[in-house]
């Protein structure tokens, strides 16, 4: 009797993984389309830095961050040292460490390490947004589905941007880039409408982000550092005031 039971359990697991992957794939399509537009403009910056399409593709594949890649390409253009490139990229992308910690709390404790590793590798602002909004334990295959669309389109967009160079008008590229921010707003508004704590966090984060951009001293910090400070401060205060209650299995 043990073999049929095990076979049935494996079949259910495969079906759950397939369903999670398809759901992630559906969520990743609009993300990937937005990424394609943004990475296309980054490709123009990469071309100015002297990268060819293959180099731009590899850079985007392993550095899934618009601000991080912009810092990377501008650093390369300025001929800084390898250490400075690594340090700049780390600082700008450090906020993803926080996102990885948050998602790790949503993954089942029985999940193998390699799943956690690849989920952490594929974290971006938008993929984190759709993943954290999932109810119950997060299935890594949901992230794999989103990454299957978002990562290739992000990398291909960079390569095509390098090829196109400055052929497209700046206004057209900027107009395409706005779609990504509209999509991110669409991710956070629905849960904010259902939960007043999330709504308050969103409102406070908007206000403080604007304040940090104009206040003396803090406005001199990079956007990545400002994001880290605000994320830690706001999440710590809300965790203290409105802790998430543990649910029984």
Secondary structure, DSSP 8 states (H G I E B T S, - for coil): -HHHHHHHHHHHHHHHHHHHHHHHHHHHHHHHHHHHHHHHHHHHHHHHTT--HHHHHHHHHH---HHHHHHHHHHHHTT--HHHHHHHHHHHHTHHHHHHHHHHTTB-TTS-HHHHHHHHHT--HHHHHHHHTS-SSB-HHHHHHHHHHHHHHHHHHHHHHHHHTT-S-HHHHHHHHHHHHHHHHHHHHHHHHH-HHHHHHHHHHHHHHHHHHHSTTGGGS-HHHHHHHHHHHHHHHHHHHS-------
